[in-house]
Amino acid sequence: GKLSLQFFCLSKIQANTMKFSVAALLIASASAFAPSSTFMPRTAAPAIAKSSALSMAFESTIFKTEEVTFADTKETIVKGGRDLFPLLPKAFEGIEKIGVIGWGSQAPAQAQNLRDSFTEVGMDIKVTIGLRSGSSSFEEAKGCGFSEEDGTLGEMFDVIKESDLVMLLISDAAQAALYKEVFAAMKPGATLGLSHGFLLGYLDSIGEGFPEDMDVIAVCPKGMGPSVRRLYEQGKEVNGAGINASFGVHQNVSGKASELALGWGVALGSPFMFETTLRSEYKSDIYGERGILLGAVHGIVESLYRRYQRQGMTAEQA
């Protein structure tokens, strides 16, 4: 899918360290990833109101937008920063409790960043961690200042039932296994928040979709959770430090989903936010990150190593 490659690359890789042409690799392998009936959903997804096309332009009545140009393509962005924190109460209007579900890479960082941002501007939104019963992560969450005594730590489905914004940050496999229970537990009017578009890809593949009566948004930091937290803390001294994030609005029943997503990104400390869609996000992640960075780079190096040895080089030369 079409995603801001410039921001993605700035956050994910340093191009000057690459010893081969990524562009050539993309061209050579494009046919391998071309759509085919083999990988299409078995049944058509429900026809619900959702966003699947990327316009590269969006509007906000709360945050100032800017237009930038990359390779003759104009794109709208929001520049984040701690100076925007006073706008958070308006962006999070109607949100009293946020449930951060899970304790993997992103959840600890995002929960702490949101909590600290709200505290800084005197907001009383409660950020609560939701974990499965018996999870060893309870102790880790307590170490970060969340507790059952003050209502900021609890069993995941209890937390989901009470939350106005459910940030579902559990693993891909857990999302696929538990999505029905999560949807059923969410209270009317609650918003589903994601930091990865995988769940949409899974629902597409089985011909299902999100419940039509809820907002579905995504804020996707372009870095691992520890970096999201570390650079947020650095931003306390250097305004604008942080991890860039894409955001997407898949369903906007309330009419407020875009502002909430932007507020989420600002509260995380993202210095730049740019628009994507859930479908573009998971496709670009599978192709660019999991396919190229985590798969192809290793595979190319190993295949060249073997080829050079077959051509007569020693293992050291290869």
Sine and cosine of phi, psi and omega as CSV:
sin_phi,cos_phi,sin_psi,cos_psi,sin_omega,cos_omega
0.00,0.00,0.27,-0.96,-0.06,-1.00
-0.99,0.16,0.87,-0.49,-0.02,-1.00
-0.71,-0.71,0.37,-0.93,0.02,-1.00
-0.93,0.37,1.00,-0.07,-0.07,-1.00
-0.90,0.43,-0.53,0.85,-0.02,-1.00
-0.88,0.48,-0.78,0.62,-0.01,-1.00
-0.92,0.40,-0.62,0.78,-0.02,-1.00
-0.87,0.50,-0.72,0.69,-0.06,-1.00
-0.94,0.34,-0.62,0.79,0.03,-1.00
-0.85,0.52,-0.58,0.81,-0.08,-1.00
-1.00,0.01,-0.40,0.91,-0.16,-0.99
-0.97,-0.25,-0.60,0.80,-0.13,-0.99
-0.61,-0.79,0.30,-0.95,0.15,-0.99
-0.94,-0.34,0.95,-0.32,-0.16,-0.99
-0.90,0.44,-0.50,0.87,-0.07,-1.00
-0.96,0.29,-0.08,1.00,0.06,-1.00
-1.00,-0.07,-0.10,0.99,-0.06,-1.00
-0.99,0.12,0.72,-0.69,-0.04,-1.00
-0.98,-0.21,0.24,0.97,0.07,-1.00
-0.60,-0.80,0.25,-0.97,-0.05,-1.00
-1.00,0.08,0.93,-0.36,0.05,-1.00
-0.89,0.45,-0.61,0.79,0.01,-1.00
-0.86,0.51,-0.70,0.72,0.02,-1.00
-0.90,0.44,-0.62,0.79,0.02,-1.00
-0.89,0.45,-0.68,0.73,0.00,-1.00
-0.88,0.47,-0.68,0.73,-0.02,-1.00
-0.90,0.43,-0.71,0.70,-0.07,-1.00
-0.91,0.41,-0.53,0.85,-0.09,-1.00
-0.98,-0.19,0.02,1.00,-0.09,-1.00
-0.86,0.52,-0.63,0.77,-0.05,-1.00
-0.90,0.43,-0.48,0.88,-0.01,-1.00
-0.93,0.37,-0.40,0.92,-0.03,-1.00
-0.95,-0.31,0.15,0.99,0.01,-1.00
-0.92,0.40,0.56,-0.83,-0.02,-1.00
-0.86,0.52,0.67,-0.75,0.10,-1.00
-0.57,-0.82,0.31,-0.95,-0.05,-1.00
-0.89,0.46,-0.38,0.92,-0.03,-1.00
-0.88,0.47,-0.55,0.83,-0.11,-0.99
-0.95,-0.32,0.15,0.99,0.01,-1.00
-0.99,0.15,0.45,-0.89,0.04,-1.00
-0.82,0.58,0.56,-0.83,-0.02,-1.00
-0.92,0.39,-0.55,0.83,0.07,-1.00
-0.71,-0.70,0.40,-0.92,-0.04,-1.00
-0.92,0.38,0.62,-0.78,0.04,-1.00
-0.94,0.33,0.46,-0.89,0.01,-1.00
-0.84,0.53,0.58,-0.82,-0.02,-1.00
-0.99,0.11,1.00,0.10,0.01,-1.00
-0.90,-0.44,0.32,-0.95,0.00,-1.00
-0.94,0.34,0.91,-0.43,-0.01,-1.00
-0.40,-0.92,0.25,-0.97,-0.03,-1.00
-0.97,-0.24,0.84,-0.54,0.06,-1.00
-0.78,-0.63,-0.14,0.99,0.02,-1.00
-0.97,-0.26,0.67,-0.74,-0.04,-1.00
-0.99,-0.15,0.90,-0.43,-0.08,-1.00
-1.00,-0.01,-0.26,0.96,-0.03,-1.00
0.93,0.38,0.16,0.99,0.01,-1.00
-0.60,-0.80,0.66,-0.76,0.04,-1.00
-0.52,-0.85,0.21,-0.98,-0.01,-1.00
-0.82,-0.57,0.42,-0.91,0.09,-1.00
-0.58,-0.82,0.67,-0.74,0.06,-1.00
-1.00,-0.09,-0.04,1.00,-0.02,-1.00
-0.94,-0.35,-0.74,0.67,-0.07,-1.00
-0.96,-0.27,0.61,-0.79,0.02,-1.00
-0.95,0.31,0.77,-0.64,0.05,-1.00
-0.98,-0.19,0.42,-0.91,0.05,-1.00
-0.74,-0.68,0.48,-0.88,0.04,-1.00
-0.95,-0.30,0.80,-0.60,0.03,-1.00
-0.84,-0.54,0.35,-0.94,-0.03,-1.00
-0.83,-0.55,0.80,-0.60,0.09,-1.00
-0.80,-0.60,0.86,-0.52,0.06,-1.00
0.76,0.65,0.76,0.65,0.03,-1.00
0.91,0.41,0.23,0.97,0.06,-1.00
-0.94,-0.35,0.83,-0.56,0.02,-1.00
-1.00,0.03,0.67,-0.74,-0.04,-1.00
-0.62,-0.78,0.59,-0.81,0.03,-1.00
-1.00,-0.09,0.68,-0.73,0.03,-1.00
-0.71,-0.70,0.26,-0.97,0.22,-0.98
-0.87,-0.50,0.80,-0.60,0.09,-1.00
-1.00,0.07,0.86,-0.51,0.01,-1.00
-0.99,0.13,-0.18,-0.98,-0.01,-1.00
0.57,-0.82,0.41,-0.91,-0.03,-1.00
-0.91,0.41,-0.34,0.94,0.05,-1.00
-0.93,0.37,-0.23,0.97,0.04,-1.00
-1.00,-0.03,-0.10,0.99,-0.04,-1.00
-0.83,0.56,-0.60,0.80,0.03,-1.00
-0.87,0.49,-0.26,0.97,0.03,-1.00
-1.00,0.05,-0.17,0.99,-0.07,-1.00
-0.88,0.48,-0.64,0.77,0.01,-1.00
-0.84,0.55,-0.58,0.81,0.01,-1.00
-0.96,0.30,-0.65,0.76,-0.01,-1.00
-0.91,0.41,-0.56,0.83,-0.04,-1.00
-0.99,-0.17,0.38,0.92,0.00,-1.00
-0.84,0.55,0.76,-0.65,0.00,-1.00
1.00,0.01,-0.12,0.99,0.02,-1.00
-0.99,-0.12,0.87,-0.49,0.03,-1.00
-0.95,-0.32,-0.48,0.88,-0.01,-1.00
-0.63,-0.78,0.74,-0.67,0.05,-1.00
-0.92,-0.40,0.82,-0.58,0.06,-1.00
-0.98,-0.18,0.90,-0.44,0.07,-1.00
-0.99,-0.13,0.95,-0.33,-0.15,-0.99
-0.99,-0.14,0.89,-0.45,-0.01,-1.00
0.91,-0.40,0.16,-0.99,0.02,-1.00
-0.45,-0.89,0.85,0.52,0.00,-1.00
-0.98,-0.20,-0.80,-0.60,0.00,-1.00
-0.97,0.23,-0.75,0.66,-0.13,-0.99
-1.00,0.09,-0.59,0.80,-0.16,-0.99
-0.85,0.53,-0.75,0.67,-0.02,-1.00
-0.86,0.51,-0.69,0.73,-0.03,-1.00
-0.92,0.38,-0.75,0.67,-0.06,-1.00
-0.91,0.41,-0.65,0.76,-0.01,-1.00
-0.90,0.44,-0.70,0.71,-0.01,-1.00
-0.93,0.37,-0.64,0.77,0.02,-1.00
-0.89,0.45,-0.71,0.70,0.03,-1.00
-0.88,0.48,-0.74,0.67,-0.02,-1.00
-0.84,0.54,-0.72,0.70,-0.03,-1.00
-0.92,0.38,-0.62,0.78,0.00,-1.00
-0.91,0.41,-0.68,0.73,0.01,-1.00
-0.90,0.44,-0.67,0.75,-0.01,-1.00
-0.89,0.45,-0.62,0.78,-0.05,-1.00
-0.88,0.48,-0.55,0.84,-0.02,-1.00
-0.96,-0.28,0.24,0.97,0.11,-0.99
0.96,0.29,0.45,0.90,0.04,-1.00
-1.00,0.09,0.59,-0.81,-0.04,-1.00
-0.97,-0.22,0.40,0.91,0.09,-1.00
-0.92,0.38,0.76,-0.66,0.00,-1.00
-1.00,-0.04,0.82,-0.57,0.07,-1.00
-0.98,-0.17,0.89,-0.46,-0.12,-0.99
-0.85,-0.52,0.72,-0.70,0.04,-1.00
-1.00,0.04,0.75,-0.66,0.06,-1.00
-0.91,-0.40,0.85,-0.53,-0.03,-1.00
-0.78,-0.63,0.39,-0.92,0.05,-1.00
-0.94,0.34,0.50,-0.87,-0.02,-1.00
-0.84,0.54,0.71,-0.71,0.03,-1.00
0.99,0.13,0.05,1.00,-0.02,-1.00
-0.90,0.43,0.67,-0.74,0.05,-1.00
-0.93,0.36,-0.23,0.97,-0.03,-1.00
-0.97,0.24,-0.18,0.98,0.05,-1.00
-0.82,0.57,-0.69,0.72,-0.03,-1.00
-0.92,0.39,-0.63,0.78,0.03,-1.00
-0.90,0.43,-0.67,0.74,0.03,-1.00
-0.89,0.45,-0.63,0.78,0.04,-1.00
-0.89,0.45,-0.58,0.81,0.02,-1.00
-0.91,0.41,-0.32,0.95,0.03,-1.00
-0.99,-0.16,0.18,0.98,0.10,-0.99
0.99,-0.11,0.14,0.99,0.06,-1.00
-0.99,-0.13,0.61,-0.79,-0.06,-1.00
-0.51,-0.86,0.44,-0.90,0.06,-1.00
-0.94,0.34,-0.50,0.87,-0.04,-1.00
-0.90,0.43,-0.63,0.77,-0.02,-1.00
-0.99,-0.15,0.18,0.98,0.07,-1.00
0.97,0.23,0.32,0.95,0.01,-1.00
-0.96,-0.29,0.22,0.98,0.03,-1.00
-0.45,-0.89,0.75,-0.67,-0.02,-1.00
-0.20,-0.98,-0.03,-1.00,0.05,-1.00
-0.92,0.40,0.64,-0.77,-0.23,-0.97
-0.86,0.51,-0.69,0.72,-0.06,-1.00
-0.97,0.26,-0.47,0.88,0.13,-0.99
-0.91,0.42,-0.65,0.76,0.01,-1.00
-0.93,0.38,-0.68,0.73,0.01,-1.00
-0.85,0.52,-0.69,0.72,-0.05,-1.00
-0.88,0.48,-0.47,0.88,-0.10,-1.00
-0.99,-0.15,-0.12,0.99,-0.18,-0.98
-1.00,-0.06,0.61,-0.79,0.09,-1.00
-1.00,0.08,-0.48,0.88,0.12,-0.99
-0.79,-0.61,0.88,-0.47,0.02,-1.00
-0.97,-0.22,0.95,-0.32,0.05,-1.00
-1.00,-0.03,0.98,-0.20,-0.11,-0.99
-1.00,0.04,1.00,-0.08,-0.10,-1.00
-0.92,-0.40,0.48,0.88,0.09,-1.00
-0.99,0.15,0.12,-0.99,-0.07,-1.00
-0.90,0.43,0.34,-0.94,0.05,-1.00
-0.83,0.56,-0.71,0.70,-0.02,-1.00
-0.89,0.46,-0.65,0.76,0.00,-1.00
-0.92,0.38,-0.61,0.80,0.06,-1.00
-0.88,0.48,-0.70,0.71,0.00,-1.00
-0.90,0.44,-0.56,0.83,-0.05,-1.00
-0.99,0.16,-0.48,0.88,-0.19,-0.98
-0.90,-0.43,0.05,1.00,-0.14,-0.99
-0.86,0.52,-0.60,0.80,-0.01,-1.00
-0.90,0.44,-0.69,0.72,0.02,-1.00
-0.91,0.41,-0.61,0.79,0.03,-1.00
-0.90,0.44,-0.76,0.65,0.00,-1.00
-0.86,0.51,-0.67,0.74,-0.05,-1.00
-0.92,0.38,-0.51,0.86,-0.05,-1.00
-0.99,0.17,-0.39,0.92,-0.07,-1.00
-0.92,0.39,0.67,-0.74,-0.03,-1.00
-0.98,0.19,0.39,-0.92,0.00,-1.00
-0.84,0.55,0.71,-0.71,0.02,-1.00
1.00,0.06,-0.10,1.00,0.02,-1.00
-0.96,0.27,0.44,-0.90,0.01,-1.00
-0.96,-0.27,0.68,-0.73,0.09,-1.00
-1.00,-0.06,0.82,-0.57,0.03,-1.00
-0.91,-0.42,0.70,-0.72,-0.02,-1.00
-0.79,-0.61,0.36,-0.93,0.12,-0.99
-0.86,-0.51,0.32,0.95,-0.01,-1.00
-0.26,-0.97,0.60,-0.80,-0.07,-1.00
-1.00,0.02,0.18,0.98,-0.10,-1.00
-0.82,0.57,-0.66,0.75,-0.09,-1.00
-0.86,0.51,-0.62,0.79,0.06,-1.00
-0.89,0.46,-0.68,0.74,0.03,-1.00
-0.87,0.50,-0.64,0.77,0.03,-1.00
-0.92,0.40,-0.72,0.70,0.01,-1.00
-0.89,0.45,-0.63,0.78,0.08,-1.00
-0.84,0.54,-0.67,0.74,-0.12,-0.99
-0.93,0.36,-0.38,0.92,-0.01,-1.00
-0.93,-0.36,0.18,0.98,0.08,-1.00
0.96,0.29,0.45,0.89,0.02,-1.00
-0.89,-0.46,0.02,-1.00,-0.01,-1.00
-0.44,-0.90,0.01,-1.00,0.06,-1.00
-0.97,0.26,0.47,-0.88,0.11,-0.99
-0.81,0.58,0.65,-0.76,-0.12,-0.99
-0.96,0.28,-0.25,0.97,-0.11,-0.99
-0.99,-0.10,0.27,0.96,-0.01,-1.00
-0.78,-0.63,0.49,-0.87,0.16,-0.99
-0.96,0.26,0.62,-0.78,0.06,-1.00
-0.76,-0.65,0.88,-0.47,-0.04,-1.00
-0.77,-0.64,0.25,-0.97,0.07,-1.00
-0.63,-0.78,0.64,-0.77,0.21,-0.98
-0.77,-0.63,0.86,-0.51,-0.19,-0.98
-0.84,-0.54,1.00,-0.09,0.05,-1.00
-0.88,0.48,0.63,-0.78,-0.04,-1.00
-1.00,-0.05,0.74,0.67,0.03,-1.00
-0.19,-0.98,0.26,-0.96,0.01,-1.00
-0.93,0.36,0.40,-0.92,-0.05,-1.00
-0.79,0.61,-0.74,0.67,0.00,-1.00
-0.83,0.56,-0.58,0.82,0.04,-1.00
-0.94,0.33,-0.60,0.80,0.04,-1.00
-0.86,0.51,-0.66,0.76,0.01,-1.00
-0.96,0.27,-0.73,0.69,-0.07,-1.00
-0.88,0.47,-0.70,0.71,-0.03,-1.00
-0.97,0.25,-0.45,0.89,0.13,-0.99
-0.89,0.46,-0.71,0.71,0.01,-1.00
-0.92,0.40,-0.58,0.82,0.09,-1.00
-0.89,0.45,-0.55,0.84,-0.01,-1.00
-0.92,0.40,-0.26,0.96,0.08,-1.00
-0.92,0.40,-0.40,0.92,0.03,-1.00
-0.97,-0.25,-0.52,0.85,-0.03,-1.00
-0.83,-0.56,0.99,-0.17,-0.05,-1.00
-0.86,0.52,0.75,-0.66,-0.01,-1.00
0.97,-0.24,-0.21,0.98,0.08,-1.00
-0.94,0.35,0.60,-0.80,-0.02,-1.00
0.38,-0.93,-0.13,-0.99,0.01,-1.00
-0.94,-0.35,0.80,-0.60,0.06,-1.00
-0.85,0.53,0.47,-0.88,-0.01,-1.00
-0.62,-0.78,0.63,-0.78,0.21,-0.98
-1.00,0.00,0.40,-0.91,0.09,-1.00
-0.69,-0.73,0.47,-0.88,0.01,-1.00
-0.58,-0.81,0.55,-0.83,0.06,-1.00
-0.88,-0.47,0.94,-0.34,-0.05,-1.00
-1.00,0.00,-0.64,0.77,0.08,-1.00
-0.67,-0.74,0.73,-0.69,-0.08,-1.00
-0.77,-0.64,0.95,0.32,-0.03,-1.00
-0.94,0.33,-0.63,0.77,-0.08,-1.00
-0.98,0.18,-0.36,0.93,-0.11,-0.99
0.99,0.11,0.01,1.00,-0.05,-1.00
-0.90,-0.43,0.10,1.00,-0.16,-0.99
-0.90,0.44,-0.64,0.77,-0.03,-1.00
-0.89,0.45,-0.70,0.71,-0.02,-1.00
-0.91,0.42,-0.62,0.78,0.03,-1.00
-0.90,0.43,-0.68,0.73,0.02,-1.00
-0.89,0.46,-0.69,0.73,0.02,-1.00
-0.90,0.43,-0.66,0.75,0.05,-1.00
-0.88,0.47,-0.64,0.76,0.05,-1.00
-0.85,0.53,-0.74,0.67,0.00,-1.00
-0.89,0.46,-0.68,0.73,0.03,-1.00
-0.88,0.47,-0.70,0.72,-0.02,-1.00
-0.91,0.41,-0.44,0.90,0.07,-1.00
-0.97,0.26,-0.28,0.96,-0.03,-1.00
1.00,-0.06,0.29,0.96,-0.03,-1.00
-0.93,0.38,0.82,-0.57,0.00,-1.00
-0.97,0.26,-0.44,0.90,0.07,-1.00
-0.68,-0.73,0.69,-0.72,0.09,-1.00
-0.81,-0.58,0.73,-0.68,-0.02,-1.00
-0.70,-0.71,0.44,-0.90,-0.16,-0.99
-1.00,0.08,0.58,-0.81,0.15,-0.99
-0.60,-0.80,-0.19,-0.98,0.17,-0.99
-0.79,-0.62,0.32,-0.95,0.02,-1.00
-0.86,0.50,-0.63,0.78,-0.03,-1.00
-0.93,0.36,-0.68,0.73,0.06,-1.00
-0.89,0.46,-0.61,0.79,-0.05,-1.00
-0.90,0.43,-0.75,0.67,-0.06,-1.00
-0.96,0.28,-0.52,0.85,0.04,-1.00
-0.93,0.37,-0.69,0.72,0.01,-1.00
-0.92,0.39,-0.56,0.83,0.01,-1.00
-0.93,0.38,-0.72,0.69,-0.01,-1.00
-0.90,0.43,-0.68,0.74,-0.06,-1.00
-0.98,0.20,-0.79,0.61,-0.12,-0.99
-0.97,0.23,-0.70,0.71,-0.09,-1.00
-1.00,0.01,-0.84,0.54,-0.09,-1.00
-0.97,0.23,-0.56,0.83,0.00,-1.00
-0.99,0.17,-0.77,0.64,-0.08,-1.00
-1.00,0.07,-0.88,0.47,-0.13,-0.99
-0.92,0.39,-0.68,0.74,-0.08,-1.00
-1.00,-0.06,-0.31,0.95,-0.05,-1.00
-0.90,-0.44,-0.84,0.54,-0.14,-0.99
-0.93,0.38,-0.64,0.77,-0.03,-1.00
-0.85,0.52,-0.75,0.66,0.02,-1.00
-0.89,0.45,-0.71,0.71,-0.04,-1.00
-0.90,0.44,-0.64,0.77,0.01,-1.00
-0.91,0.42,-0.72,0.69,-0.01,-1.00
-0.87,0.48,-0.71,0.71,-0.03,-1.00
-0.91,0.40,-0.65,0.76,-0.01,-1.00
-0.93,0.38,-0.61,0.79,0.05,-1.00
-0.92,0.39,-0.63,0.78,0.04,-1.00
-0.85,0.53,-0.72,0.69,0.00,-1.00
-0.94,0.35,-0.61,0.79,-0.01,-1.00
-0.90,0.43,-0.70,0.72,-0.02,-1.00
-0.90,0.43,-0.55,0.83,0.05,-1.00
-0.94,0.35,-0.61,0.79,0.06,-1.00
-0.91,0.42,-0.44,0.90,0.00,-1.00
-1.00,0.05,0.04,1.00,0.11,-0.99
0.93,-0.37,-0.07,1.00,0.03,-1.00
-0.95,0.30,0.45,-0.89,0.15,-0.99
-0.97,0.23,0.23,-0.97,0.02,-1.00
-0.88,0.48,-0.60,0.80,0.01,-1.00
-0.92,0.39,-0.66,0.75,0.02,-1.00
-0.92,0.40,-0.67,0.74,-0.01,-1.00
-0.90,0.43,0.00,0.00,0.00,0.00
